[in-house]
Amino acid sequence: MKRLDTFMLDGLALPPRDTDQGHRAATQLELLFDLVSVIAIASAAVGLHHGIAHAHYAEAILKFSFAFFSICWAWMNYSWFASAYDNGSAFFKINTLVIMFGSLVFAAGLPRFFETNDLTLGYIGYGIMRFGMVIFWLLAAQGHPERRKTALQYAIGISAAQVYWVLVIVFAHELGAIYGGLLFLGLLIELSIPYFAEADQRTPWHREHIIERYGLLNIIVLGELLLAASLAIGQTADLDHFNPAFLTVGASAFIVCCCMWWIYFIDIEALDTDVKTRTFTWGYGHFLIFGSGAAVGAGFAVLVDVIAHKAHTTMHVGVMAVGLPLALYLLAVWLTRDRFRRSGAHGLVLPVAAAVVAALSLLGGNLVLITGAIVVTTIAHHLTHREAAQG
């Protein structure tokens, strides 16, 4: 007699995909997932923008970091799983849509989280996303006997993490001062699940496919800068109260966005190996790349509010809200990719530029100088890459 779990999963089991499949591209379903994710990312960026604009600096940064991690973590988990086990079946699509709905619920709960610290709705959305992933891993355990142990470790780990989150949320008021620390511990638990689950055997993810997926999300994140540029330029339409500072902010946002895109998408192989340590460094390092990119966009939105006299902070703070995450973005790209792919002076362009941009932000607070610095950095990064390729 068949075991109950085998009987229930027959016909739904997810076999592994071919890791050597050529021309593997993102599916329309994955692109729809990206579209849903951008709504949640935009909601988190708005919370950061308003928090900084109203001088709640530390609170806004901490809440943004927690919210962005949750959004990005759910997206990453799904993307790596889909790279390994997406079979295009009707059930795979339906369960993916359920996970997407969870992302929308999470996004809907973010405004209340930023305003009142209430995570209830956000957690419900996160729980929906993670429950969908548990279902996926159980199906992978059935369809991929060689990786059954790995898949079950994922399913058990994710389930245990959700129990932890329920306890933290339910007893939030009783936890008092240790509440923030327990939230941070929860993030560490989540991050540890893939590391331990893949300790012996890795899941059959497709390298080129994962590189493309991460690149597509980075483009979405950079859209926050384009939105800020449009917002700033739109302020110049009122000719009776024309302020050239809006045009400066709008032009700077567009230029910085283009430079960030150029630096990330330069012709350097993003991930040239499937060695575990490098893979985790690259995959987890993108939390900094994605998060800092979205924060730069929020910083430009703060500058628009400052110029329009709608903020309770200074122009210098607004410039720091742009420059400091921009410096982090440059450093993160170096940490996850360039330091492995470049040597000597060629490999120092981004960390040196990050230090310069951070110094300009803290000491001078001049947006034009910061914009000029990122333009020079992009040119230097491109030229040193070309020299290295020719040499």
N, C-alpha and C positions, 0 to 999 in steps of 0.2 A: 504494500500500500504506500502511495506517495506521501511524503511529508507534507504537512499543511502549507508551509511556505513555498515549497516547490509547486504544489498544485495551483496556488493563487497567482504565482508569477509566470506560469507557463504562458507563452505567447506575448508576454510583455518584457521578457528578459532583454537586456541590452548587451550585445556582444561588442568586443573592442573594434575600433576602426583601424585601418591600415596606417601605420605611422610613416610609411614611405609613399603615400598617395601624392601624386604630383598635382600642382595647381590647386591646392586646397584653399578655398576662399571662404569668407564669412557668408553664412546663409541669410536669407531674408528674415528668418525668425530671430537670428542673433542681432541683426540690424534694428529690428523692432525692440528687442531687449535694450539696446543702446539708447533708443529714443525714450523709453520709459526711464532709464537710469538718468538721463540728462535732466528730467523733471525733478528728480530727487536731488541731484547735484546742484541745480539752480536754487532749490529751496534752501539747501544748506548754505550756499553762497550768500543768499539774501539775508539769512540770519547773521552771518559774519559781518556783512556790510552794515546792517543796522546796529549791531552791537558795538562796532568800532565807531560808527558815526555818533553814537550816543555815549561814548567814552566808557563803555563797559568792556575794556580791552581783554583782560584775562579771562573773564567769563565767556566772552564771545569766541575767543580762540579755542578754549577747552571744549566748548559745546560743538563748535564747527569740527574740531578734530575727531570727536567721538561720532558725530553724525556722518561725517565723510567716510570714516573708517567703515562704518556699518554698511553704507551704500556700496562702497568700493569692494568690500570683502564679499558681499553677496554676489556682485558682478563677477569678481575674479573666480570664486568657487564655481559658479555656473559655467564660465567660459572655459576653464580647464577641463571640467567634466564633459562639456559638449565637444571639446576637441578630441576627447578620447572615446566617447560613447554615443554621440548623436547619430541615430539611425534613421531620422526623418519620419518615424512612425507617427500615427495620429496621437497615441498616448504621450509620446515624447513632447509633441507640440502642445498638447493640452496641459501637461504638468508644467511646461515652461511658461505658459500663459498664467497659470496659477501663481508661479513665482513672480512674474511681472506684476500681477495684481498686488502681491505683498509689497513690492517696491513702491507702488503708488500709495498704498496705505501708510507706509513708512514716511513717504514724502509729505502726506497730509498731516502727519503728526508732528512734523518738525517745527512749524510756527509755534505751537503750544509748548514744545520742549524749550525753545529759545526764550519764550516769554515767562514760563512758570516752572520750568524744570520737570514738567510732567512727561514721562516717557511711555505712558500706557499705550496710546495709539501707535506710537512708533514701534514699541516692542511687538504689538500684535502683528504689524506689517512685517517686521523682521522674523517673527516666528513663522509666519506663512511661508516666507522665502526659504527658511532653513528646513521646515518640514518637507517642502517640495524636494529639497536636496537629499534628505534622508530617504525618501521614496526612490529617487534616482539611484542612490548608492546601493540600496537593496536589490534593485533590478540589475545593476551592474554585477553584483555578487552572484546573481543567478546566471547571468549571461557570459561571465568571464571567470570560469573556475580557477584558472591560473592566478588570478588576482583577487580571489574571493576573500582572503584574509584582509587585504588592503581595503577593499570596498566595505567590508563589515566594520573595520576599524574607523573608517570615515563615518559610517552611519551611527555607530555607537558614540563616537566622539562628539558629533554634532548634536545628537540627542541629549547627551550629558550636559553640553554647554547650554542648551535651551532650558534645562531644568535649573541650572545655575542662574540664568537670567531671570527666570520666573521668581525664584526665591529673593533675588536682589530687588526686583521691582516691587514685589508684594510687601517686603519688609523695609522699603526705602525710608519711611518716616522713623522707624525704630533704630535704623543703623547710624543715624546722625553723622558724625565727622568722618566715619570710615566709609561712607557711601561712595565717595569719589574714588577711593583706593580700590574698592571692590569692583567698580566699573572698569578701572584699568586692569585689574587682575582678570576680568572677563575677556578683555581684548587679548591678553597674553594666552589665555586658554584657547581662544579661537585660533590664534596664529600657530599654536603648537600642534593642532590636529593634523594638518597635512604633513608636517615634518615627521611626526611619529608614525602616521599611517603609511608613509612611503619610505620608511626606514630600510626595509628589505627590498622592496620592488616598487618601481615607479609605474604609474598608470600610463597607458599608451597615448599620451597627448602628442599633437602634431606641431613641431617646432615653428614652421613657417606660418601655420594658422594662428598660433598663439601670438607671435610677433605682430601679425596683422591686427588681431583683436585688440591688443594693447595700443597699437598705433591709432586705431579708430577711436578708442575712448579718449586718447589724448587730444585728438582733433575736437571731440565734443567738449572737453574741458576748456580748450582754448577758445571755444565759442563764447565763454563768459567774458573774455576780453573784447570780443567783437560786439557783444551786447552793450558793454560799458561804453565802447567807442561810439556806437549809435546813439546811446542815451546822451552822451556829452555833446555830440555834434547837433543833435536835435534841439538842444538848448539855445543854439545860435539862430534859430528860426525867428525868434522875436527880435526884430531889428530895432525896435524902440528901446530895448534893454540889452543890446548886444554886448557880450563880454568875451573878448578874445581868449580868455583863460579856458573857456569851454572848448574852443577849437584846439588849443594846445593839448588839453587832456585827451580829446577824441583822437587827434593825430598820433599822440604818444601811445595810446592804447592799441591802435592799429599797428603801428610800427613794432611795438614790443611783441605783439601777438605774432607777427610775421617772423620776427627774429627767433622767438621761442620755437615756432614751427620748424624753421630752417635748421636750427641747432639739433633738434630731436630727430628730424628726418633726413639728416645728411647721410650720404652713402657709406655708412659704416654698418657692418652686420651687427644687429642688435644683440643677438644671443647665438653664439656660434658653437654651443656645446649643450649637452643634456646632463652634465655633471651636477650632482645634487646641490652642492654648495653654491655654485654659480647660478643655477636655476632659481634657487630660493632668494639669493641676493638680487637677482634681476627682477623676479616677480614681486617680492615684498618691497624692493626699493621704489617701485612705481607708486606706492602709497605717497611717498614724498613728491614724486613728479606730478601726479594727478592732483594731490591736495594743494601743493604750492601753486600750481597753474590756476586752479579755481580761486585761490586766495588773491592772486594778482588781479583777477577780474573784479573781485569784491573790493579791492583797494582802489581801483579806478572809480568804482561806483561811489566810494566814500569821498573821493576828490570832487566828484560832481556835486554831492550834497554840501560839501564845504563851500564851494564857490557859489552855490545857490543859497547859502545861508540857512540850510536846513539841518545842519549838523551841530553837535555840541562838542566839537573837537577842533583842532587846528590844522592848517595846511601841512605843516611839518609831519604831523601824525598821519595824515592822508598819504603823503609821499612815502613815509616809512611802510605804510600798509601795502604799497606797491613794491617798493624796493627790497624789503626784507624777504618776502616770499619769492621774489624774482631771483634773489641770490641763492635761496634754498633750491629753487628749480635747477639752476646751473650746477650747483654742487651735487644734487641728486642724479642728474644725467651723467656726471663724471663718476660718481660712486657706482652706479649700476652698469655703465657701459664703457665710457672712455678710458677709465684706468686699466681695463683689461685689454683694450684694443689699441692703445697708444702708449708710446714710451718717450722718455726724455722730455724736451721742451714742448713737443707736440701734445703731450698729455697733461700739460699744466695750464692750458688756456682757460678752461672752465673754472677750476678752483681759484685761480688768480682773479679772474673776472668776478667770481662770486664775492671775494673779499673786497674788491673795489666797489661793487654795487652796494654791498652792505655798509661800507664806510661812507659812501656818498649819501646813503639814506639816513644814517644816524647823525652825521656831522652837518651836512648842508641842507638836506631836504629839498634839493633842486631836481624837479622832474625832468627838465630838459637835459641836464647832465647825465642822469640815469639812463634816459633814452639813448643819448649819444654813446654811453658806455656799452649798452647792449648791442648797438649797431656795430661798433668797433669789435666787440667780442665775436659777433657772428662772422664778420669778414675775416678776422684772424683765425677763427675755428675752421672756416672753409679753406683758407689758404694753406694752413698747416696740414690739413687733411689731404689736400691735393699734392703738397710736397711729399708727404709720407707715401702716398699712393705711387707717385712717380719714382721715388727713391727705392 
